[in-house]
């Protein structure tokens, strides 16, 4: 099972803690991204559920992005379905109009950073954890949907290094630029932050929260279909597939990639 679900009691209802347990690095495939999207749709439609915390018991990886083995075993004509799955999952997360909190207690690279920034509130463990939008470093153009979301939380003077350099941040650095809301010294303290926030949000009238969140995300919601089209077009640019496969092969072989 890719996700462990735990129902918790909240003021005025229930909530869920969803723990990632996909594989050793909690990496993403088309299937497990679709699975998470379906879970969020189910909770969104359940009037008794007031919100969600995303986390993991994996001591090293929250989510280490797209799964290299899966991409290398995917037929070339199906790659866009696997890679583009993160854009679709991002859309499902933006459309999830209940409180959504992410706990980064391990590495959050590429897709892991996308999942984090798509959440309403983002908490991170200080120490060995890292977060970064590393897509450009594996040859993938960063989708406009991710960039638009980054612009909603990261201070403008850091947009270039976040998006164009794929800079990897420690927890204090991520908080400084606005990528993370708060940091804590232990997983238990991170969970305390999450529960305190979710309990507070559960006291807010649900209809007011959901309508306000949808208004806050209105520009993203309007453009979801265009984002998908633009992602497909960017994937068709010369060299993108070749560079992605080279990056995944180099990762598997533990060497430096040689890009076109």
C-alpha positions in Angstrom: 0.0 0.0 0.0 1.4 3.4 -1.0 -0.4 5.4 1.7 -1.2 4.7 5.3 -4.4 6.5 6.4 -5.2 7.4 10.0 -8.5 9.1 11.0 -8.1 11.6 13.8 -10.7 13.5 15.9 -10.9 17.3 15.3 -13.3 20.0 16.5 -16.6 19.6 14.5 -15.5 16.4 12.8 -12.7 14.2 11.7 -9.4 14.6 9.9 -6.9 12.3 8.2 -3.1 11.8 8.5 -1.9 10.3 5.2 1.6 8.8 5.5 3.7 8.2 2.3 5.1 4.7 2.1 5.6 4.2 -1.6 9.1 2.8 -1.6 12.5 3.3 -0.1 12.7 6.9 -1.3 8.9 7.6 -1.4 9.3 8.3 -5.2 6.4 9.0 -7.5 4.9 7.0 -10.3 1.9 7.7 -12.5 -0.1 5.2 -10.5 0.7 6.3 -7.0 0.1 9.9 -7.9 -3.3 9.0 -9.3 -4.0 7.1 -6.1 -3.3 10.1 -3.9 -5.5 12.3 -6.2 -8.3 9.8 -5.7 -7.8 9.8 -1.9 -8.0 13.6 -1.8 -11.2 13.6 -4.0 -12.8 11.1 -1.5 -11.9 13.2 1.5 -13.1 16.4 -0.2 -16.5 14.8 -0.8 -16.9 13.5 2.8 -18.7 16.1 4.9 -17.4 14.6 8.1 -13.7 15.2 7.1 -12.3 18.6 8.0 -8.7 18.4 6.7 -5.6 16.4 5.9 -2.0 16.2 7.1 0.5 14.7 4.6 3.6 13.1 6.1 5.8 10.0 6.3 7.4 7.6 8.8 10.4 7.3 6.4 13.4 8.8 8.4 15.2 10.1 5.3 12.7 10.8 2.4 9.5 12.7 2.5 9.2 12.3 -1.3 12.2 12.2 -3.6 10.4 13.1 -6.8 9.8 10.9 -9.9 10.8 7.3 -9.7 13.9 6.7 -11.9 13.4 3.0 -12.3 9.7 3.5 -13.3 10.6 6.2 -15.9 13.4 4.0 -17.4 11.0 1.1 -17.8 8.2 3.2 -19.3 7.8 3.1 -23.1 8.9 6.4 -24.7 5.4 7.2 -26.0 4.0 6.8 -22.4 6.5 9.0 -20.6 4.4 12.1 -20.7 1.7 10.3 -18.8 4.2 9.4 -16.0 6.0 12.8 -15.9 2.8 14.8 -16.4 1.1 13.0 -13.5 2.7 15.4 -11.1 1.0 18.3 -12.9 -2.4 16.5 -12.6 -1.7 15.7 -8.9 -0.8 19.3 -8.3 -4.2 20.3 -9.8 -6.0 17.8 -7.5 -4.2 19.3 -4.5 -5.2 22.9 -5.5 -8.8 21.8 -6.0 -8.8 20.2 -2.5 -10.6 23.0 -0.8 -10.2 21.8 2.8 -7.2 22.4 5.0 -4.1 20.7 3.7 -0.9 20.6 5.7 2.4 19.0 4.7 5.2 17.8 7.0 8.6 17.7 5.4 10.6 15.4 7.7 13.0 14.1 5.0 14.2 15.0 1.5 11.6 16.7 -0.7 13.0 16.9 -4.1 11.2 17.8 -7.4 7.8 16.3 -7.0 8.2 16.3 -3.2 8.7 20.1 -3.3 5.6 20.4 -5.6 3.4 18.5 -3.1 4.7 20.7 -0.3 4.1 24.0 -2.0 0.6 22.9 -3.1 -0.4 22.7 0.5 -1.9 25.5 2.6 0.6 25.2 5.4 4.1 23.7 5.3 6.2 22.6 8.2 9.8 21.2 8.0 12.1 19.3 10.3 15.4 21.0 11.0 18.6 19.1 10.4 19.3 16.8 7.5 16.1 17.5 5.6 16.3 19.3 2.2 13.8 20.7 -0.3 14.2 21.9 -3.8 12.5 22.2 -7.3 15.2 20.1 -9.0 13.3 19.6 -12.3 15.6 21.8 -14.4 18.6 19.8 -13.1 17.2 16.6 -14.7 16.3 18.3 -18.0 12.6 19.1 -17.3 11.2 22.6 -17.9 9.4 23.7 -14.6 5.6 23.8 -15.4 3.9 27.2 -15.2 1.5 25.9 -12.5 4.4 25.2 -10.1 6.0 28.6 -10.9 2.7 30.4 -10.3 2.4 28.7 -6.9 6.0 29.4 -6.0 5.3 33.1 -6.7 2.4 32.9 -4.1 4.7 32.0 -1.2 8.4 32.7 -2.0 9.8 36.2 -1.8 10.3 37.6 -5.4 14.0 38.0 -5.2 14.4 34.3 -4.7 12.2 33.2 -7.7 15.2 32.8 -10.1 17.3 30.6 -7.8 14.3 28.5 -6.8 13.1 27.9 -10.4 16.1 28.4 -12.7 18.9 26.9 -10.5 16.9 24.2 -8.8 18.5 25.3 -5.5 18.3 22.9 -2.6 17.5 24.4 0.8 17.9 23.4 4.4 15.0 24.1 6.7 16.1 27.5 8.0 16.8 28.7 4.4 13.5 27.4 3.1 11.7 29.3 5.9 13.7 32.5 5.2 12.6 32.6 1.6 9.0 31.7 2.3 9.0 28.2 0.9 8.3 26.7 4.4 6.1 28.3 7.1 7.7 27.0 10.3 10.5 24.6 11.3 10.9 22.3 14.3 13.7 20.3 15.9 12.0 16.9 16.0 9.3 14.9 14.0 7.2 15.1 17.2 7.4 18.9 17.3 6.6 19.0 13.5 3.5 16.9 14.3 2.5 19.3 17.1 2.6 22.2 14.7 0.5 20.4 12.2 -2.1 19.2 14.7 -2.4 22.6 16.4 -3.0 24.3 13.0 -5.4 21.6 11.8 -7.4 21.8 15.0 -7.6 25.6 14.7 -8.7 25.5 11.1 -11.4 22.8 11.9 -13.1 25.5 14.1 -13.5 27.8 11.1 -16.9 27.4 9.4 -16.2 24.9 6.6 -18.2 26.7 3.9 -16.3 29.9 4.6 -12.9 28.2 4.5 -13.6 26.4 1.3 -15.0 29.4 -0.5 -12.1 31.6 0.6 -9.5 29.0 -0.4 -11.0 28.6 -3.8 -11.0 32.4 -4.2 -7.3 32.5 -3.1 -6.5 29.9 -5.7 -8.8 31.2 -8.4 -6.1 32.0 -10.9 -4.6 28.6 -10.6 -7.9 26.9 -10.8 -8.9 28.8 -14.0 -5.7 27.7 -15.7 -5.5 24.0 -14.8 -6.4 22.8 -18.3 -4.0 25.2 -19.9 -1.2 24.1 -17.6 -1.7 20.5 -18.8 -1.5 21.5 -22.4 1.6 23.7 -21.9 3.3 20.8 -20.0 2.7 18.4 -22.9 4.1 21.0 -25.3 7.2 21.6 -23.2 7.8 17.9 -23.0 7.9 17.7 -26.8 10.7 20.2 -27.1 13.9 18.8 -28.6 16.2 17.2 -26.0 13.8 17.1 -23.1 13.1 13.4 -23.2 16.7 12.6 -24.0 18.0 14.7 -21.1 15.4 13.3 -18.7 16.3 9.7 -19.5 20.1 10.5 -19.3 19.5 12.0 -15.8 17.6 9.0 -14.7 20.2 6.6 -16.1 23.0 8.5 -14.5 21.1 8.4 -11.1 20.8 4.7 -11.4 24.4 4.2 -12.4 25.6 6.7 -9.7 27.5 9.0 -12.1 27.2 12.5 -13.5 24.8 13.0 -16.4 26.0 14.2 -19.8 23.2 16.4 -21.2 22.6 17.5 -24.7 
